[in-house]
Amino acid sequence: MRLTHPVSLETVRAAAPALRGIVSRTPLLENADVNAMLGGRLLLKAENLQRTGAFKIRGAYWRILHMSAEERARGAVTYSSGNHALGVARAAKLLGSSAVIVMPADAPAAKMAAVRALGAEIVPFDRDSQSSADVVRRIEEDSGRIEVPPSAHALVLAGAGTAALEMVQQAEELEARLDAVLVPCGGGGLTASTAIVMTEASPGTEVYAVEPELFDDTRRSLAAGERVGNPKGQRTICDAIMTPIPNEVTFPINLDLLAGGLVASDSEVRAAMRFAFEYFKIVVEPGAAVGLAAILSGRIGISGRTVATVITGGNIDVGRFHSLLETE
């Protein structure tokens, strides 16, 4: 018996018309030379070309759109290391609201600068000694702001799921049957939304969460059947998906519907970033490249199959992009 989840194909479809004109219908990229090299079809859903440079504006806008006028006047608050921060800041600005973003003190400076440029206020915290949830809760209590979480909300999940809905439609246009979809996984929201959409709109398509080696909390939690956290003090170049533990909203969905979890090393991620740049002419931030890295490193078979991955974001400054590719 299938479990009941807070998001469904119907709620994702309901979000799509409202987001039209606000978000881009990003391309599903394919390269014939790459396919010949791999012996299968590789499809990249290029959300790095999305407004604000990542898929996160989809869920942020849909959530803030549902706030009352009084709630929008009080404003939004959230935690994010960058991409969700940009999505919330932009969505709040578009909808006449304001945003306070709780960000790790070690978040990339370029992402912090971009968030401030959109008019949002940043409250830094230490990811090793402080809880982002506690900081957000204090701001909520002190200011009355409404939390717009990165993934743990039904409306955020429905908005994020529109990327997967587009992927299904675009694969049909390419006459491609999706055997597997790999999703970079931090909090697990896009992974969960994609699993919901594929289960209902593309039966038979396997969905995998992909994480950095040292931040594989979802993979280990899937194996354990319960939420398992990451040890503190670890680091990865994949700053966008350095989450401490799967959240309570998305994990039950992922446990129910995912085919499994995969990992990629920082070295494999660097190689994938270079590959995407050389063969698809796109700039991909590290956390967004883990799915591609898992495919290129053979963590999942592609020979004779069609495998897609979501390139979740491209928010990386020129200097860091160059440095990471040079050290590959």
ABEGO torsion letter per residue (X at the ends): XBBBBABBAAAAAAAAAAABGABBBBBBBBBAAAAAAAGBBBBBBBAAABBGGBAAAAAAAAAAAABBAAAAAAEBBBBBAGAAAAAAAAAAAAAGBBBBBBBBAABBAAAAAAAAAAGBBBBBBBAAABBAAAAAAAAAAAAGBBBBBAABBAAAAAAAAAAAAAAAAAAAAAGBBBABBBBBBBAGAAAAAAAAAAAAABBGBBBBBBBBAABAAAAAAAAAGBBBBBBBGBBBABAAABBABBBAAAAAAAAAABAEBBBBBAAAAAAAAAAAAAAAGBBBBAAAAAAAAAAAAGABBABGBBBBBBBABABBBAAAAAAAAAAX
